[in-house]
Amino acid sequence: MISQEILKKLPDEPGVYLFRDKEKNILYIGKATSLQNRVRSYFGADLIATRGRLLVDMMALADDVDFIRTDSVLEALLLEANLIKTHQPKYNTKEKDNKSYNYVVFTNEDFPKIFTIRGRILLADSDENHKKYKYIFGPFPHGAQLKEAVKIIRRIFPYRDNKCKPGRPCFNRQIGLCPGVCTGEISKAEYAKQINNLKLFFEGKKKALLKNLEKQMHEYAKKQEFEKAAGVRKTIFAVNHIQDVALLKQENRMDASAGGEVASNGSLRAFRIEAYDVAHSSGTSVVGVMVAIEDGEPKKSDYRKFKIKLNPGVNDTAALKEILRRRLGHLEWPMPNLIVVDGGQAQLNAAISVLAERGLAIDLVSVVKDERHKPRGIMGDEAISQKYKSQIILANSEAHRFAIAYHRKKRDRIR
């Protein structure tokens, strides 16, 4: 039986968890946006309804749980697949036949293609496929998440796929997702470097990958190939600041909380989170935004932009107050169940004062960021923060993205 002391050690961070039996055999491997929340969910009274009989049986045998932190949900997804492949845990393989899983393959040719493939195709002729494919990664239990992950990875490391044919630019070359194999813009040696970097990324060897990229950047700089060096520097930044909002959204679909309310007509009302953010350049071109998340899904039709009228300069709390007052004046808009602001105690206090002015009792939290602008904590009601953590982080990330895009557009228009 897993003790409360073990559960208390679980961090509120992304990563991979491993359930073990009394003999320390690995029973099951999973990944999570919040290790703490996900693992605790296995101890709910509704486990059979939410996870199924198989995992109820697994929990009866579980005696311990290990975890490995990751810097992002994307890295957790890749690590989960590598660990499942290495250990073949009993309840992962019983939960889903290997033929139903998805895999990522690198073809064995001078300019390897990379694509996803179903297990039933890959395993149909394993001997032939082992000759055809240089690297095989997986199994990936969640197809929809893998699809989103591949999109993110390809923006960091462009590669060739089945649609890339020699002779003319493929569509992915035109949008920057192919490095130009089709047009002869990249040599075999340069493409091999990209493939090696991708291999390290899929293997979860982040430190080795970053070391490799740093070495490549310095080599280009030494040869005075400064454009290539700058390109590698951008890649290093992207690896260190992975934008995996789409995967957070997928996590919300899998981990959707039963937070709905009954509307006046008797139907289930979506749980609505509204997040707010402010953007400016040293106090100029100050703008604010509101985004809406309903039952874990962005509702983009309800996103709103605010031109700050009071021109507060470098005063985010004053701008936030103006945005909230104007938004709460729109009684025709659906009211949120939870408001998320970006910042610390000052921003939280500013929002509290506006809600008090309006006489509104709406739950409120604030997302605190570290020096790399990554979430490091949530201020406000702890129970609310724990229950809706992944949706809060998603809402905050969407608000930040939307605010930056709106600010840049306004700034560029002034120029």
Secondary structure, DSSP 8 states (H G I E B T S, - for coil): ---HHHHHT--SS-EEEEEE-TT--EEEEEEESSHHHHHHHTTSTTHHHHT-HHHHHHHHH--EEEEEE-SSHHHHHHHHHHHHHHH--HHHHHHS-GGGSEEEEEESSSS-BEEEEEHHHHTTTHHHHHHHEEEEEEEES-HHHHHHHHHHHHHHS--B-TT--TTS--HHHHTTSS-STTTT-S-HHHHHHHHHHHHHHHTT-HHHHHHHHHHHHHHHHHTT-HHHHHHHHHHHHHHHT---HHHHHHHHHHT-----EE-TTSSEE--EEEEEEEEEETTEEEEEEEEEEETTEE-GGG-EEEE-SS--SS-HHHHHHHHHHHHHT-TTS---SEEEEESSHHHHHHHHHHHHHHT---EEEEEEE-TTS-EEEEEE-HHHHHHTHHHHHHHHHHHHHHHHHHHHHHHHHH-
